[in-house]
Amino acid sequence: MIDEQDETKLILTRLAPLFTAQWHCQYRIDVINNPYGAAINFFLDIRRTHHRERSIPLHTVATQA
């Protein structure tokens, strides 16, 4: 059984050091359903002006035991 509270706390602890407010910077959290791997993946996408977009994996939650 997935404990949503524990999973959320883990994602937030990994997200906190990566999120630094900067000028001309966009942050987005992507939630990707992977039906072939039976998992849900969480990524932090960071887009800065005149820089390449970065996608940082935060956490993977298995949907089947």
N, C-alpha and C positions, 0 to 999 in steps of 0.2 A: 504494500500500500504506500502511495506517495504522500508524504507529509508536506503540504504546501507551505506551511510556516517555515520549516527548516530549509526548504529549497529556496524560498524567497530571501531569507537571511543570508544564505550562502552567496546568492547572486549579488545582493546589495553590498556585502563585504568585498567582493571582487570588483564591483563597479566603482566604489568610492575612490580608490586611489587613481583610477583612470579618468574620472570626470573632473577636469579643471576648466573652469569657465575662461574662455579666451575670446578675443575679438574675431569676428568673421569666422566662426566655427559652429558647425552643426553636429549635434549628437543624436543618434537614433538607436533604439534597441530593436533588433530583429528577432522574432520568434519563428523558427523554422520547424515544420513538422517533417520528420524523416520516416515515412511509412516502411521503407525497406530495412532500415536499421532499428525500427521499433523504438524511436527516441524523439525527443523534442530538444532542439538546440537553441541556445540563446547567444546572440552576438551583439557587441557594441560597435556600431559604425561611426567613425569620426571623419568629418569632411571639413577641411580647412581651405580657405581661399588660396589658390596657386599651389596646392599640394595634392598628392594622390589620396584617395579615400582609403582608410584603414578599417579592416574588419577584425575585431579581436574576439575570439571565442571566450564566453564567460562560463557556461555550464551546459551539461547535457543531462537530461532526465529520461531514464528508461521508462517506456510506457507499458511494457509487458514484463512479467517476472519470468 
